[in-house]
Structure formats: structure tokens, C-alpha cells
Amino acid sequence: MATPQAFDGATDRYVQVVPPPAEPYGSDPLLRPWLARQLGTAGLDRAEQRLRPLAAEVTGPLRAAHHQAEANPPRLVRYDAWGARVDRIETPAGWRELGAAAARHAVVALPYLPRARDTWGAGARVVQHALLHLYGPESATFTCPVAMSDGAAALLSLPEVDASVRDAWLPRLLSTDPERAITSGQWMTESQGGSDLSTSSTTATPAGAGGWRLTGEKWFCSAADAAMAVTLARPEGAGPGSRVLAPFLVPRYAADGVLPAPGVRIHRLKEKLGTRAVPTAEIGLRDANAVPLGDPAGAGLVRAMTLVVVTRLHNAAAAAAGMRRGLAYAKAYATARGVAGGPLAASPLHRATLGTLGVDTAGAFVLAGHAFALLGRVEVGADPEAAAELRAVAPLAKLFTGRLAVAVATEYVECFGGAGYVEDTGVPRLLRDAQVLPIWEGTTNVLALDVLRAVVREDAARPVLRRVAAAADAARAVAPALADDLARTAGALRDALGEVAADPAGVPARAGARDLAMRLAAALTAALLVEQATHARQDAAAADTAREAARLWIRRWLRREDIAVDAHHAMDLLT
């Protein structure tokens, strides 16, 4: 988004000034208080040593790299000058700089680094979420390969993965040296099934010396320029269905690091609605070299879910971060745009709109942040309570923030009027890129059915409802009305879950799965905002912001009330 002069003397015409948004770390009303609560004072001080330098880069060279990458989408070169098949994906300098920055700032590596775990323990995932919150919104969606690389690293870290495979690939995924660091792609879906993995037809055949050969067609392969990919295949002799599928690592390039690996062919790059800087391809495998990630004969899909949980959390982080940065741009524009004799930011109606968007943005942030905090407790402390809660929270956070992100991005485009519909302002990208978030890593309906299975088979809603009840108790001393709302919501959800448990395969349970998931997510988010609001170590301004966010979220999402007047008054706090 450029910042031209307000008056163009050469043509005697008005040109709108669009100021850049404020620096993304210091201006965020929730980020620093959230980190202070999660990490403590000493942990926050150490985290800021990483976060402030990244924020400074985001406002300068990384924003420029983002624009350069968006303006120069990837290009597939199938043949070299002499006719040799090369399947080379050419990416612009901005894309490569964004990848280098992700490595330098340890956006993937941080939660795996021993020194980070020594410093923050389980909170290393909390710091990673903060890095993503700053880096992601203007990374030309380099958060996509970041997410898949993190998921691949989590999968490679499992003890059942052969040590030689781990040692060959994991250090490069976690390298903070841009010259050595690599990323991973994810080649899961096939045209006939999409998210229905049971129809996957890619086969895996043993090839001796621990190697395998894969043959099949993968339809939506994100980050196709990555040095490796994780894919699913059906091992030779395995039966039908999805549970027998096994994860394999496919090297993307031959030994020279330039030519495609034997048996890997890129049919075409996808032309997508959004995320246009991300190379996404249709890829054919013909006896392609691969190595299994764990025993191909045992619990392969369960093992692959390690990757899926991580990427779902990244999806939620991208949604929340994009909402916050879009709000920053919309507010900056409102301060400069004149309407009815004054700045747009002074209009009560526009203030109410921005304030309401601030409420939704606050909710998305705490929901995504909580999911990362749970993941850290599972990875570092093997916390069984966190693991039980994460089984519900991972799909809930992904599906709810994805839906919020699209709704909010629509509002952001409208906040800019006609300029929001013009591509070279950069504003339409907010909506185009948001639209993928309810689709990647499972659509809303797919995730809702995952939640249904988790709450029925694993009683995964219990820790969520326990958190809601605890938040009601915590709120009673400071806001009895909020406490009553939370208690009523918890009771209604228990009744609904009881009906679902009585006939989980029935039409009412399955047809109502989306509504149930949304209600659970909204209640959990309310509880998280109340927890933040009642935390004693916050300063007065942060406490006021958190209380307003919690109060207005509950009125908007649990009571379903119009919050416009209060959102107008709270706009400055929330944005």
C-alpha cells in the first residue's frame, strides 16, 4: 500500500494519503499482555529480544519483499534450452527473501531448539505463535511452507521414525542459516477424493535397502518448490480405507539439488483465487524414490496426524494474524480518509464497525494462542490434560478462526470503499488470501465432523467445558453477568453434547455438527478472554482492553446482541 502525496500539482487532482499501519508488535493491544501472562516477566523480556527485531524487519524489507513476491508469481519451466525435462519452478527474489527471514528468525525451528526449550519450556510454542503473528500477514503466504515444514519436523521427531532419515532431513528443516535451511511441501490430496483420504490410489512398493517407490497422482501440492515433501501412500498389500495409509518423505530434487528427482513430474502450477505467490502444483509420481516415516505397516494415518495437528494450528495463527494486520490497515486508512467534514475514524458508525472487528480479532488471537500453548505443554511436558484438550481445540481453533477470517476480511475490503476493490492497492488480497483458510487442512464441515468424533469417542469436550466453568467462577467477583452467561452456555452445551452422545451416527448429530462446533469454539473463546481479563499481573490499560474484549465477545457471540454502541466507545482500546 503506497503513501502518495495528498495533492498532485502536475495534474491538479486529489490523491488520497494512506499512512502505513503502526509497528505490529508495540501497537497490538493483546499480544504483549498475552505473552506476559504466558511467559512471565523474565520470559517476556527474552521473547522481546526476538520479536522486536522481527517487527522492525516486517515494517521495512519484509514488507517490500512481500509486495515483490505478490507481483511476480512463480513460473514453471518444464524444459531447458536443449529439450531436457527440468520441471523447474522459478520464484522471485521477494519469495526467497521471505524464506530466508523465516530461517533467520527461527519461525519453524524455535520450539525444537534446545536453548529455546531451556529458556521458555513449553512456552517456546507460545513464542513461536508470536513470531507467526508478526511475520505471517505480509509474508506473501510463506506461512504455508513454514506450516508444512513445522508439521514435517514434528513428524520426523517421532521416535518411530528411522534415525538415519531423521538425521538426514530434520537438521536442515530446523536450520537458522538461510543457506542451509530447507522447507517441506505436503502432497496429500488426490483429485478423486480430496479430504476423503480413503480413496487415495497412490501406491508404495518396497525397493530394497529401506527405500520405496511411489506411483500415483497428487492434485494439490502446496510449496511445490520445497526440497522435500511428506505424502501419503498405500503400502503394497495394504487393504482399502484410510487407516492403512502411511506417510512417506519424497525428495523433491535429485542429488545435484537442481533437477527433479527421478519419477517426480510437475504437470502444472495451479491458478488460484488467492495465495498466488505460493507454488501449488499437480504432481505425478512414477516409481518416485521415497522413505517411510515410521513403519508403513502400522498406524500410518495416526502418525500422519502429528503433522496435521501442527498445520491446523498454523492455519489458525494465519487467520488471527491476518485479521489483526487487516484491522491495522483499515484503522490507518480511517484516520486519513475524510468524510462528512471530518476523519472517517471519528464517525460513530465506522468506529462501531472497527470496534466490532476488534472484538472478533481479539477472540481469534486468544483461541489460536491457546492452541499453541497446549501444543507446547504436550511436546515438552507430555501433559495428559493438555493432550486431551488439544484433541478438541486443534480442529475448533482451525475451523472457527478460518470462518472469522473470511467474514472480517470482507469488512476490511469494504472499509476502503472502491479502493478496496482495486488490485494494485493490495487490499483485495486480504479477502482472496483469507478465503483459503476455511479450506486448507480440512473444510469447516470436515473439521466439524472431526470435532464430533473427538467429543463422542474421546470425551474431548470435557476439558473445554471445564475451562468454561472455571472462567465463570473467575468472572463472578468482577462481572457477575458475564459469569452467568458462561455458566448458562456451559449448561446448554452439556445438554447438546448429551443428545449427540445418545445417537452420534444419527442425522441430527451429524447435520448439526457444524453448529455444535461453532458453539463450542465461541464458548471456549469467551472463557479464554475472561481468563486474560482476570489475570492479576496485567497493567491497567491491558486489563481494560481484555475486559472489554471479553464483555463484548460474550454479548456478540453468546447472547447474540448488537454491540455497536459499546464497540464505538471501545474502538480505541480494541484496535
N, C-alpha and C positions, 0 to 999 in steps of 0.2 A: 504494500500500500504506500504509494508515493506521498510526498508532502509538498505540493506545488505552492507557488505564491497565490495570495488571495486576489491579486489584481494583475492581469496580463496587459501591460502597457502597449504591447505591439498590436494587439487586436482589440483593445478596449472592451474586454469581456471579463466577467467574474469567473474566478476559478476557486473552487472550494478547497480550503485548507483542511487536511486530515492529519492531525497530530498522531504520532506513534503512541501506543499504549505505554503505561508505566512499566518500569523494570519488573519482571514477573515474580521475583522472589519477595522483595520487600513490600510490594503492593498487594499481595494476596492476603485477604483478611483471615483466612483459616489455616494456611499452610504452616506458618511458624508456630502458632499456638498448638496445632496438632502434633508437630514434631516435639515441642517442649513436653507435652503430656506423654508421648510415647517413649521418648528417649531420655528425659531428664535434662537438667541444665548442662551437665558436662557432655552428655551425648549430643545435645543440640549444638553446642559450641564446635564439637568435632565435625558434625554434619555440615555446618555452615562453611567450613573450610573447603568442602566440595561443591556446595550448592551455589554460593555466591559467584565463584569464577564461571560456573556453567551459565548462570543467569546473565552475566556480563557478555559472554560469547553469543548467547541467544539473541540479544538485542543488537548485535553487530554482525560479525562474519557469518554466523549460522543462519540468521535471517536472510542474508544475501545469498547464501548457498541454497537455502530453501527455494527462493524465487528462481534462481538459475536452474535448479533441478526441475521445478514445475514447468518452466518454459521450454525445456529440452527433454522430452520424454525419451525413454530407452528405445533402441533400434536393434532389430535382429538382422544380422548379416549371415546368410546361410552358406555362401561360398566365397572363397578367396579369389584373387585375380586369375588364378590358373585352374579354377574349377573344383578345387578340393573342398569337401564339405567341412565347414568350421563351426557352424551354429554359434556364432559369437554374438553376445549381447553387449552392445555399446551403451554405456551410461555416461551422463555428463559429469563435469568436474564438481558441480554442486552436490550431486548424489554421493560421490566419493568422499568429499569433504565432510558431509554429514556422517558417513560411516566411520571416518577417521575420528571425528569428535566423539561418537558413541564409544569407541575403543578407549580414547584418552581419558574420558570421564568415567570409565568402568560402568557404563549403563547396564551392560549384561553381566559383567564379571563381579560386581561389588558383593552380592550376597554369598559368593563362593570363595572370596579371598580370605585366607586365614586372619590377616590383620583386621579386616572389617568385622569378622565374627568375634575377634578378641575385643574390639572396641565397642560394638553395639550388641553382640549376641544375636538373639532372634530379631532385634531391631534393624539388622542390616537390610532386611526386606523393606522395612519402613523407609529407610534412606533411599533405597533403590526406587521406591514409588515416588519419592520427592524428586529424584533426578528425572524420572519419566515425565512428571508433571511439568517440569520446566522445559525439557528437551523436546517432547513429543509434538506439541501443536504446530510448530513451524519446522518440522524435520522432513517435509515432503513425504511423510508417512514412512520414513526409515524405521519408525517404531515397528513396522511389520517384520522385517528381518531381525530386529532386536528381540521381538517377542518369540519368534521361532528359534532363534539361537539360544535364548534362555531356556525354552522348553527342551531343546535338544541337549543342552548342558545338564538339565535336571535328569533327563533320561539316561544319559551317559554316566551320570554319577551313581546310578543304582548299582548295588553290589553284584547283581546277577549279570551285569554286562562284562564281557571278557576284558581283562585288564589291558591287554595289548591294544584293543580297539579304543578303550578309554584314553590310554596314554598317547595314542597317535592323534586324536582329534580334540579331546577336551581342553588341553592347554592352549590350543590355538583359538578355540571359541572364547576362552576367558582371557586372552591376551589383552593387555592395555597398550601394546605397541601397535600403532596402525599399520606398520609394515608387515607384521606377523599375524595380526588378528584376521579371522575369517567369520563369516556368518553362515547360517544354515537356512535352507528352504524347507518347505513342508509339502509333500506330494501325497495327499490322502484321497481326494475325491476323484470319482470316475463319472463319466457322462451319464451312465445308466442309473446311477444310484444317488449321487450327491452325498448327503449326510446319511443315507441308508447304506451303511458300510457292508451289510450282509450280502449285497450283490457284487462286491468287489471281485474282479476277474483277474487281477494281476497275480501271476504265479511265481513261486520261488522254488528253484531246483538246486540241490547241493552240487557244488562244483569242485570239491576236494580242498584240502588244506584250510578248512574253515570258511571258504568262500562260497557264495551262492550266485545264481544268475536269475535276474528278474525279467519277466516278459509281461507287458500289459500297456494300457493307455491311461494316463493321468490327465484329468481335464482342467484342473485349476491349480496350478503350481505357482505359489507366490515366491517372490525373491528368487526367480529362476537363474539369476546371476551368481548366487551363493556358491561357495566352494563345495558344499555337501548338502544333502537333503535327507530328511527322515521320511520314509514312506511305509505304507502297509502293503503286505502281500500275503497270499495264501500258500503256505508251505506245501510242497509235494506230499500227497497222501492225506492232507487235512480234509475234513468234511466241509459241509456248507455252513452258512451263517457267519456272524461277525466275530464271535469269541475266539475262533481259531486263527484269526489274522494275527500276523506278527510284525513288529517294527523292524525295519532294516535301514542301514545307513548306506546311501548311494553316493560315491564320489562324483562330483559334477564334471571334473576335468581329468584328463589323462595325466601321466607322470610329469609332462612338461608344464602343467599348470595353465596351458593356453587352449589346446584343442579339447573338444568334448571327450568325455570318457567313452570308450567303445560301448556301443549299444544304447547310447543316450541320444535321442533326436528331438530337437525342438520344432514342433510343427508350425507354431505361430505364437506371437505375443497377443494377449487379449487387449482389445479396445474397450475400456471400462468407463462407467459413469464417472467415477472418481478414482482416487489413489493412482493417478496417471503416471506418477514418477516411479512407481513400483513395477519392476518387470514381472509380469504374471503370464505364464505360458501354458500351452498344451504340450505335453511331453510324452513321447513314445519310448518304451523300453523294449529292447530286443536282446535278450541274453546279456543284460547290463550287469556289470560287477556290483556286488553288494555284500555287506557283512551284517549278520544278525545282531540285534541289540538285546541280548539275553537269549534264552533257549527258545528256538522257534516252535517247539512242540508244547510249550507250557505257558498259559495265561498271557498270551501276547497282547491282546487288546487291553487287558487290565494294566499291563506295563505301559502301554502307549498312553493311557490316561494321565500318567505323570506329566507328559508333555502338554496334553490338552488342558489340564487344570492351570498350568502356568500361562499358557497363551490366552485362556479366557480371562485371567486376571489382568494381563496386559491390555486386552480389549477394553476392560472396564476402566483402566487407567487412561487409555487414549480417549475414551468418551469423556471422562471427567475433566481431563486437561484441556481438551478441545473446547468444552463448554466454558471453562474459565477464561481461556485466551480470547474466545469469541466475545465474551462479555466485556473484556478489557477493550477490545477494538470498538465495540458498539458504544461503550461509555465515552471513550476518547472522541469518537465522532460526534456524539451528542453534545459534548462541551463546545465544539467548534461550529456546529450547524445552527444557523439562525432560523427561528420560526415564530411567527406571531409577535415580532418585536423583541424577542429575547432568545437565549440559547435553548436548544431542544432539551437539554438536561434540566431546565427549570420547569418544563411542562409537567403538571401533576400526573397526567395520563402516561406520558413517556417514562416518568420516574417510577410509576407503578409497574409498568412493563419491565423495566430493567430490574427493579427490586424483586419482582416475582421470578425473573430469570436467575437472580442471585440466590434465591431460596432453592431452586432446583439444582443449581450448580453446587451449592453447599452440600446438599444431600448426596449428589453423585460422588463428590470428593470423599466424604467420610465412608461411604459404602465401599468404594474401591480401596481406600486406605485401610479399612478394616480387613478386607480380604488379604491384602499383602501382609498385614500384621499377623494374621492367623497362619499364613503360609510360613512365615519366619519361625513361629513357635513350633510348627510341625517339623520343619527341617532341622532346627538347631536343638530343640528340647524334646523332640518326639512326643509332644504334648497330646495325650489322647483326647482331651476335651476340645482342644483347638482342631484336631483332625475331624472329630465328629461334627463340629460346627462348620468347618470348611466344606464338608460334603454338600451342604445346602447353600452356603454363602457363595461359593465359586459360580455356580450357574445363576443364582439370584442376582449377584452383582453384575454379571455379564449381560443378562437379558434386560435388567431394569435400566442400567446406565445407557445401554445401546438405544433403547426406546426414547429415553430422555434426551439423548444427544441429538437425535433427528428432530424432535419437536422443538428443542431450543435453537438449533441451527436454522430452522425455518424462520423463527422470530428474528434471529440476527440478520438474516438477509433482508427481511422486511424493515428492520431498523435503519437501513441505509437507503430506503426508497428505491428509486430507479437505478441508482449506482450499485445497489446490491445485486442487480441482475446483469451487470456488465462484467464480462470475464476479466478484463485487464485491471479491475480494481482489486482482484484477489478475493473478494467477498463470496462469490458463488462456490468457491472451493470448500468453504465451511460446510455447506449443505451437501455437496457432492461427496466429500470425504466422510461425513457423518453417516451417510446412508449405508455404508458397508458395515457399520458396527453392529447392527442387529442381524447381520448375515454371517460374517466371519465367525468361525468356531461354534457354529450352530445357530440356526434361526431362533426367533423368540419361541415358536411352537416346539421346536426340538428341545430347547433348554427347559421349557415349562414341563415337558414330559420327563426330562431328567430329574427335575425337582420332585415331580410326583413320585417317581420310583424311589428317590432318596428318602422322602418322608414316609413312604409306606414300608419299604424294605429295611431301612436302616434307622428309622425314627429320627431322621436328621433335623426335623423341625423342632425337636425338644430343646436343644441348646439355644435356638433362635428365640423361641417363646420365653425361655428362662431369662434371656437378656432383656427382652421387652418388659417382663415383670419386674426385673431388678431396676430398670430405668424408671418405671412407675414409682417404685418405692423411693428412689433417689430424688425424684422430682417433687415428691409430696411436700417437703419442707419449704420449697421455694416457689412452686407453681402447682397448687392442688388441682386446677382444671386440667393441666397437661397430664398429671398423674392419673386422673380419672379417665381421660381419653385413652391413654396407653393401656390401662387395666381393662377397659371395655374392649379395646381392639384385641388384646391377648385372649380374652374370653371368647370373642366371636371366632377367632382363628382356631382355637381349640375345638370349638363345636364343628367348624367346617372340616377340620382335619379328621375328626371322629367320623363324620359322614363319608369322607373319602376312604378311610381305613376299612369301613364296613363293606365297601364294594369298589375296590381300586380299579378293577377292569371294566366297570360299568360306564355307560355313556355319560352320565352326569359328572363322574370324576374326571374322565378324560377330556370331555368337551369343556369343562370348567378349569382345566389345569392352568391355562394362561392367567385367568383372573385370580386364582389362588396364589400363584407365584408372585404376581404383582402386589397383592395384598401383603404377603409375607415380606417382600422386599421393602415396601413402603413402611411397614411397622418396624422392621429392623433398622431402617434408616432413621426413623424417628427416635428410636432408642439410642442410636449412636450419637445423634445430635444432642440429645438430652445428657448423655454421658459427658460429652465435650463441654456442654454448658455448665454442668455442675462440678467440673473439675476445679479443685481449690487453688491450683498453682497458676492459674491464668491471671494476667493483668486485667484491669477493669475494662479496657476497650475490647479486648479479646472476649471476655466473658459476656459483654453486652452483645457483641456480634453473634456469638454462639447461642445465646438465649433467644435472640430474635429469630435466628435461623430455625431453631427447634420449635419455637412457638408457631411461626408461620408455616413451617412444613406440616405440623400436626393439623393445623386448621385447613391447609390446602389439600393434603393427601389422605388424612384420616377422617376429618369431618366433612371434607369436600365443600368448603366455604370459599366465598370470594374474599381474597385478601388484599384487594387493590389499594385500599386506603392505607392500611398499615405498611404495605410494601412501598408505597410512595414515601412514607415517613422514614422507613428503614433503608431506603436505597443506598445512601452513602455508606452505611455500616456494611451492607451485604456486597457491595461492589468495589 
